[in-house]
Amino acid sequence: MRLPAWTDLEVLQGFALTHSLLNTFFFHLSSSYYYSGWAGVGSGIFPEKGSVFMRVGGNIQGGKTDGETWGMKEGHIEYGGSCTSNPTNKRGGSSYPDELACGSMFLPHGSTMTQKVLDRAPWETMFADLQVKSEYWYSLKPNGVFISSRGGPNENTMVLYAGDDDECLQVFTLDRFDLVDPWSIQLDSSLINKTILINISPYGIDGKKGEVQIQNIGAIYDPWGGHDQTFSAVTKQSILWNFYGATKVTLGPGGGIQFPGSILIPHGDLDMLWPGQDGRTIVKGNVFHNAYGSEFHNYEFDPPCPLPLPSTLFLPQECTTPQPIAPPTPVPVGVPTPVPVTPPTGGCPYGMPGSNACPQDVVSLTTRITTFPTDVSSPITILSQRGNNVTFNISNPFHSGLQGMYYEFTTASMPDQQCLAKTQIPVCGSPITLTAGCTAGQFPDHSLAHGYTMINIWFVDPMMFHHDEGNEIPPCCHPTDHDKGTKAVMFSYKVYCDTKCPSEQNSTRMLLRGGTTTKTKTTTTFSPGIQ
């Protein structure tokens, strides 16, 4: 089970997080005996010996008082904060090595616990990508059929059937209220060798997204009638529960099952109050695990046919068409790049970076220690929005010259990512103008949402950035050896291809930088005073 938890994983009752690669930003253990890694039960699929089985971006709290936590033998933990337990080694009097302990959490000999800054950028990118996919999958038209029975032989049972189209992908969309009291769920034999996508609506009776709770389920049966320990492993690998838009998902406490299938919660938290889950678990928010003996088990999401993908995806860590760049003039490491550090006399002819008529059209997806000057909102200035593409400038947002900048985007002419670079960037230098292709999400009624594109930008300079934020330039950007050894700060942005600001059709507004914007029904074009 791969469990990326965006913020916090808190454990209250004893359970075994078995056979797992755990990625989280804080780790808190409160009570009872606990295994992290391989517990000797379950699927038997666990990280290889000698590899990292847990990454924690922040602190580790191993302060249980009624038991101990043992990690994987010959496995390694990386964490970016510190051990906040007191004492830091509960076995200190027995000469157990301090470097293998955090409170009542211990690693066997041959394992390591190492402080290391966790680069958040890949996880931020992953969740941005999964949010796009989740929204798209939720928009798919259901072809599967479900029937809830309140009487007869299937009393209090929800039965899921494949649709008449007999497609490999069977999509179900269930209201959150459908899953409060079914007692049992049966997968019909028509779902054998099918990919099963179960979308759970996040919308309440007020039409707003909110919390989803599934409880009072005593059993989920596979197409052959197996359940719990006899539930088909092949079927587990074919199910995805997509909790698009849910602010929080609670599984339990009523009923009590080993929940089969992978779970995707790209926007909210997870409270696991059931005996456990078999599949992948991906959660943007907090994971709260509070059920005695509960276990997460590792089952790949490996369905008979893949889920469809949106036409454009943001995959910055896996550029499909790497673009080589011309290397800059070699500069000895540690020597500041000789670029101008003050704006030219008379002000910048290119205008202030980020001076957009509609600030909501450029959304920051990252939080950094490094911040822009107070008069700069972002390095991106939109020039035109045409629905299927957007043209914009990328400028140096700092009041100082920079050694270099790498920028990654989706071109308008191809669905692949490109990563390019510019070196020795002065204050108020000429901006980089790009046109990026856009993807359009869909609302639950299948109407198109605002199109958008995703941009990643890495700023590089040995003197400007004083904090090591762990942002590495991905290999597909072909960073120079000099830039690899220099501190970099990465920012991600979502740029809309149709303005989100309400305005009258064909209205004209003054731009902050002295130009005008003219909005028509399909195109918004920004004309800066000086280009």
N, C-alpha and C positions, 0 to 999 in steps of 0.2 A: 504494500500500500504506500503510495506516494502522497504525503499529506503536506502540501504547502498551505500554511495558515498565515495570512497576511499580517496579523498582529500578535495574537496571544493564544497559547494553548495552555489550558488549566485543567489539572487532573485532581478530582476529589476522591473518587472511590478506586479501589484496587482494580487494575486491569492490565492486560498485556498488549502493548502496541507492537504487534508481532511482525517480523519480517519486513521492516519498513525503511524507507528513506524519508526522514522527517525534516521538513524545512519550515521554520517558524521564526518569528522575530522576538518572542519572549517565551520562556518555558518555566512553568510553575507547577510543582508537585506539592500536594497538600496532605494526603494520608494514604495508608495501606501499602501493601507490597506491589511493586510495579516493575515490569520488564520493558526496556526500550531496545528494540532491535529484534533479536531472535529469542523467542521464549520456548522453542522446542516443540511447538504445536502449530496447528493451522496449515497454511498452504505449503510451507517449506521454501518459499521464494523470498530470499532476503539478500541484502547487499553482500557483495563478495567480501571475504575476510581481507583486511588490509585497506578497505575503502572507508569513505566517510558515510556514516549512517545517520548523522544528525547535524543540521546546520541551524544555528540560532543567531539571529542578527543582533539581539540585545543581551539581556542578562539571563542567567540560569539561577532558578530558585529551587534548591533541592532540600527544602526544610521540613520534610515529613518527620513526624514524631513517633509514629507507631509502625515503622517498617523501613525498608531500604529499597533503593532503586539500583538495578544493575544493568549496565549497558552491554552491548554486544562484544563478545570476545574477539580480540584482534580487529576491532572496529574503532573508528575515530570520530570525535566530536569537534566541530569548529564553532566558536561563538565570538561575537563582536563586542560584548559588554564585559561583565564580570560575574563572579559567583557572589550572590548577595545573601547566602545562607550564613547563619551564625549559630554554631561555629562553622567555618568553611570545611572542616573535616571532622565528621562525627566520630570517626574511628582514629582520630589523631593519637590517642593514648595507646593504641595497639601498633604503632609505627607503620600504619598503612600510608603509602606515599600521598603527600598533599596534592601532587600534580594529577592524581587519578581520582580525586574526590571533590565534591561540592556538597556540603552538608551531609545528608544521608544518601546522596547519589554517588555511585562508585563505578569505575571502569575496571575490568579485570587487567591483570598484568599482560603486557603486549598491546594494550590499547593506548590511545592518547587523547588528551583534552587540550585543544590549542586555541588561544585567542587570535582571531583573524577578522578583519573588517569584511563584512558580507556585502557584496555589491548588490544593491537593491534593483539596479537597472534591469537585469534579466527578468526578475519577478514582476516588476512594474509592466514590462513589455508583455510578459506572458498573460497577465490578467487583462491588460488592454485588448489583447488578441482574443482571449476567451470570452470577454464581454461582448465583442462583436459576434463571435460564433454563437454564443448562447442566445442573443437576441434574434439572430437569423434562424436558428433551429426552432425557437419558440414561434416564429412567424410561419413555419411550414404548415400547410393545410393537413389536418388529421385525416388519415385513411383507415386507421384502426378503429375498432368498435368495442365499447365496454358496456356491460349491462350489470346493474346492481339489483340483486334479488332480495326481497324482504320476506319471502315465503317459499314453500316448496322444498325440493331436495337441495337447492343451493341457497338456503336461507342465510341472510346476512353475509352474502358472498358477492364480490365484484369479479366478474369474468371478463378477461380481455381476449378479443378475437382478432385475427388478421382480417383486413378488409377484402372486399370482392376483387380488388385489383390484383391481389396476390403479389404485390411488390415486395422486394427483399427488405426495404425499409418500411416499417410500420410505425406510424406516428400517432401518439395518443395525447390529447390535451385534457387534463383533469382539473376541475375546480378544486380549490383547497377544501371546500366543504364536502366533496365526494370522499375524502380520505379521513374523515373524523371517526366514523363508526362502521366500517364495512366488516369488521372482525377478521375476514380472510379475503385474500386475493388469489384468483386462479388464472394462470396463463394457459390458454387453450392450446391444443395440439397443433392448431393451424399456425402457431408462432414458432414452430420448430424451424431452425435454420433461418431465422429472421433477425434483423437488427431492430431492437425495440427501443424507441425514443419516447420517454414519458415526460411530457412538459407539464409542469405544475403551475397553475395560474397564481400570480402573486396578488391579484386584485381582490379587494374586499367589496362589500356591498356598497361602499361609498365611491367605488371606482378608483381608489388609490392603492398603490403598492404597499404591502405591509408584511407582517409575519405569517408564516405558514407552519401549521402543526399537523403531524400525522401521528395518530395514536389509536389505541384500542384495536390493533391488528394482532391477531394471535398466530397467523400463519400466512405465508406466501408460497404457493405451490407452483412448481415448474410444469412444463407441458406433459411430463410423464407422471405427475402426481407427487414428486419428491418435495420435501420441504426441510428447512433447518439444515441439519448436517447432511441430508441426502439430496438437497437441492442441487441440480445439475451445474457443474462448474462451467460447462460450455454456455449455458444460459446466463449465468452470472456475468460472463465476459461479453454478453450481447446486449446488456441493459444499461442505459444511461438515464438517470433521473435528473432532468434539467430544471433547476429552481431559478429560472430567469427572474430578475427583478426583486426577489424576496429579500427583505431587510434582515430577516432572521428565520431559520428553519429549526424546528424542534421535532426530533424523532423520539416519541414516547411522552410520558412514561407508561400510559395505559397499554395493555396487551403485552408485548415483549417478544421481539423476533431478532434473529440475525439477518439484518437487512441486506438483500441480494442486489448487486449491481453497483455501478459507479455513480458518484454524487458530484454534481457541479453546482456550486453556489458562488457565482462570480461577483455578487454585490454585497452579501450579508454574512451573518454569523451562523454557526451550527451548535446546537445543544444536543449532544448524543446521550439519551437517557434509556436506550435499549441495550440488550446484550452485546450488540456490535454490528459490524457491517463487513461485507465481502466485496471488494472492488477498489477502485481508485477514489480518493476523496480530495477534492480541490475546493478550498474555502477562502474567500477574500478577507473575511473578518476574523472574529475570535472563534476558537473551538473550545467548548466547555464539555468535558467528558465526566459524567457522574452516574455510573451504573456499576454495581459490584460485579467483578469478573468480566466486564465488557472488553471486547477485543476488536481491533481493526485488522482485517486480513487482506493480504495482497492478491488481487486478481486483476490482470491487465484488462483494459477495455479493448477487446479484440473481436469485434462483431463480424458476422459473415460478409457484410458489405459496409463500406465506410459511410460516414455521415457526409452529406453534401456540404460544401463550403461556400461562403459569400464570394462574390466575384473578385473582391480585392481584400487582402488580409495584410495586417501589419506584422511582419516577421523580421525585425531588424537584426536579430542575432543569427539569422540563417539566410543571408543575402543569396539569391539564386543567380544573380549575374554580377559578380564582383567587378568593380571598375578600378583598374590600376590607376594610380596617380603619379604625377611626376614628383620625384623627391625634391625637397627644398635644399637650398645650400646648406651643407653640414655646419652645425653650430655645436661647439663643445657643451656637453651636459653641464648644467649649472650656470651657464653664462646667459644673462637675459638677452632676448631677441631685440635688436636695435630697431624698434618701431616707435613712431610718434606716440606720446602719452598725453597730449593735450589737444583739444579740438582746434581747428584752424581759426584764425582771426575772422570775426564776423559771423560765427555760428556755423552749423553744419548744413550744407546745401541739400543734403538728402533727407532732412527732417528727423524727428525723434523716432527711434525704433519703437515699434508696437503702437503707433498712433493710429488706431483703427476706429472708424466711425461707429462700429458696433463691437465693443470689447468682448461680448459674449461669443463672438465668432472665433476667438482663439482661446482655447481652454488648456491650462497647464495641468499635466498629469503627474508631476513630480514635486516633491518637497525636498529642498536642499538646505544645507548650512550656508552655502554660498548664495547670496542674494544679489539682485540687480540694484542699481542706483534707484532712489526713491522716485525719480521722474521717468523711469522706464518700466513698462509693464511686461514686455516680452521682446525677443529679438525679431519677431515676425510682424510684418506689415502687409496686409492684404491689398492687392491691386485690383483684382477682378474675381468674381464668383459666377460660374456658369453651370452650376448644377452637377455636371459630370466631371468638372475639373475646377481648380482654383489656382490663380497666379499670385505669388507673394514674394516679398523681399525678405532675406535673412541678413541682419546687420549685426555689427559688434555692439552689444548692449552695455558694455562697460565703459567707464571714463578712463580707459587705459588701453594701450596696444596689447595685442595678444600674439602668442607664438603661432597659433594655428587654430583651425576649426574643421571638424568633420560633420557632415550633415547627410542624413539618410531619409529617403522619401520614395514614394511610388510614382513613377513617371506617368504622364498622361497617355503615352502611346503603347505601354506594355504593363502587364500586371505584376512585374517583378520589382524588387527593391533595388535602388541604386545608392551607393555610399560614395560621396566625393569629398574633396578636401580643398581648403584654401589656407595658405601659409602667410605669416607676417602681416597681420591685419592691423592697420592703424586705427586710431580713434577717428570716427566719422569717415571711414573709408567707403568706397563705393559698395553698395549692397550686392548680394547675390540674388538674382531673379530666377525663380523656378516656377514651372507649371506642373502640378501634381494631379494624378487621377484620383477619383473619389469613389467611395462605396456608399450605398444607401441602405440603411436598415429599414425594417418594417415594423409598424405597430401591430397589436393583436388583431385588428380588423383588416390586416394585410395592405393598408395604405402605406405609401412610402414616407419614411421619416427624412429628416434633413441629411443630405449627403455630407460626407466628411472625409478627410485624409489624415494620416498620422505622420508626424515629423519627429525625428530624433536628432539632437544637436549635441556634439561634444566640443567644449571650449578647452583649449590646452595652453598652459603658460606656467613657467617655473616660478615666477615671482608674484603673479596676481592671486593665485589660489593658495591659501594658507592651511586648508583642511584637506586631509586625505579622505575623500568620500567613497573610496573604493570603486569608482566608475572607470571601467576599462573600455577602451575603444575596441569594438569587435574585430576579429581577424578579417572579416569580409570588407572592412574599410581600408585594409592595407596600411595601417599606421606605420610611420617611419620608426626606425630604431630609437631615434632621438625622442619622438613623441611617446613611445612606449614607456620611457623612463621618466616622463614628466607628468605632474599632477593634471588630471582632467576632471571636468565637471559636466555631467550629462543632464540635459533637460528634454522632456518629451511633451509634445503638444498635439492636441486634436484641433484641426482647422476645418471649419464648416464651409461647404461649397455653395450653400444658400444662406443668406443672412438670417440670423435668428431674431433680429430686432424688428418689432412691428413698425411698419411705415405705410403711408398711403402709396398706392400705385403711381409710378412716374414722379415721385417726390424727389426734391433735391435738398441735400444737407451740406453744410460746410464741414470740411474735415478739420481735425485738430492741427494738421500740418499745413493748412492753407489751400487745399484743393476742394473739389466737390465730389459728391457721389450721386449718381442717377440710378434709380431702381425701377426696373420694369418687372413684368410678371415672371420672366424666366432668367433674367441676367442682371447682376449687380456689378457695375464697373466703377472702380475708384480711380480718379484722376488726380494724382498729387500735383501740388503747385510746381514742383521741380522734380525731374527724374534724373 
